[in-house]
Amino acid sequence: MHTKLLTNTLMRKVLIVIPLAVAIAGGIWLFQGELQDPSPGWRLAQVERGIVEQVVSATGRVDPVMTVDISSQVSGQIAEVLVNFNSKVTTGQVLARIDPAAFEVRVEVARADLAYAKANVAMQKAVLDELRAERSGAMAALGELEKDLKRQRILFQRKVVSESVVGSALAQRDQAHARLESIAARLVKQQAQVLSAKAQVDSRSGSLRERELDLGYTVILSPVDGVVINRDVDVGQTVAASLQAPVLFTLAKDLRDVQIEVSVDEADIGRVIDGQQVRFTVDAYPDRRFSGHVSQIRKAPQVDSGVVTYRVMVATRNNDEALLPGMTATVEIIVGRRENVLRVPNSALRFKPKDLSEASGSTAKNGHQRAVARIEKLATALELSDKQRPAVAAVFREMGEAIRALRESGMEEQARKSAKTQLRNQAFGRIEALLSEDQRIRYREMRAESAGTRQRRGTVWRPQGPTSVRVEIGLSDDTYSEITSNELSAGDAVITGRERATH
């Protein structure tokens, strides 16, 4: 009986232990399975043809192409304001008036001064005429006395008159001569008085003109056709004309023609050239994209806390006047755009599988093959003639030989880089000299596109194997990169990542 009871107890323990052992073993197997890396599934993407754009992003401010700040040229109290914010005005239209009373009085005083000066001229001329008449009389009297002296001398020689009579005639003649000289001196002085009086007239005329101009400046006119975008004056306000006179009105010449002043970092300015297309948005219309073009690159640097930027002007039309002055624009300058090119997702270029060598991929082209490819690309893009093509190829060949010579020269790295840059710049100049004007513009655009995207190589992986493929990369944007080599074709699958198998 005791033996049977012991056997039953052991059987119950075995029945409990076996399921528990099975559960523990299963848990261990599942846990180990989680630790192990099962055969992964690849996240794939297809090589496709499409558009790749490279942009320089910046922010800027919307401004009218031309704004005019209007101040007062005279001091006084505002008597009338005839326009308001957003008023459309034409050239010569009255914007405001300053109380003219004080200026009108000054004009009257200046007119009176001018009239007095003119009367003084007339009076001085009359005195001059009197002196001239007096001089004529004195000259006639002198002539008579000369004749009388001559007669008296003849009579004295005949002993008809005494010597005293001759002396008296001589004295009278000398007195008449002195009087004539005095009149001549007075005449010169009077002529100067007339000139002085005429100068006074000119001075008074200038003063009157100045007063009349000041009176005219009490009427503030619009110098251009435009829109009042700011008004900072009210009736009764006193304005003071000075070197820094306050701005009363700000006019925008034409709000349909606006520009955006963009600050571009020095690292990106080398890729920006005149005429490049621009797209931008403003916070007021987040779902609307506006377009424009680069109209000017200003060479003066702007330095702020050691950061150097350059101002780039973007021109755009604002036909519906939706863009208002001062709006902040988020700008994208399209520095490179390629259409219908092979492209892969950037994630495919970033993918690097573990414990796999890239040796199984394709080998890189040699330098000669790459040079030939670049020449062919340039010839196609610029439509080089049969005469231009070998000349351009010769420039590339000579530049390549010079660069290879630099590599073998043992020159220091920094000096070698500087020399290579000079060689490339010389080659660019020689190529431009071979091109027409239209080809030269396109060539400069191509150089601007490639300034920030030097030809580089990368690796993508095909899922078979997986197998690595070395490719040449052109333009890149936030999502895609252009493939410029021939190792891939549209429709090929490439790996962008791995997916862990689910259980």
BELWO-V20468 format. One record per helix or strand. SS is the DSSP state (@ for helix, = for strand). FROM is the first residue (numbers start at 1). TO is the last residue. If there is no record, write none. Layout:
# BELWO-V20468
ss=SS from=FROM to=TO
ss=SS from=FROM to=TO
This chain:
# BELWO-V20468
ss=@ from=2 to=35
ss== from=41 to=46
ss== from=48 to=64
ss== from=67 to=71
ss== from=76 to=81
ss== from=88 to=89
ss== from=94 to=98
ss=@ from=101 to=157
ss=@ from=163 to=217
ss== from=219 to=221
ss== from=226 to=231
ss== from=238 to=239
ss== from=247 to=252
ss== from=257 to=265
ss=@ from=269 to=271
ss== from=277 to=282
ss=@ from=283 to=285
ss== from=290 to=304
ss== from=307 to=317
ss== from=328 to=345
ss=@ from=346 to=350
ss=@ from=358 to=360
ss=@ from=367 to=382
ss=@ from=386 to=407
ss=@ from=413 to=433
ss=@ from=437 to=451
ss== from=456 to=462
ss== from=467 to=476
ss== from=480 to=483
ss== from=493 to=499
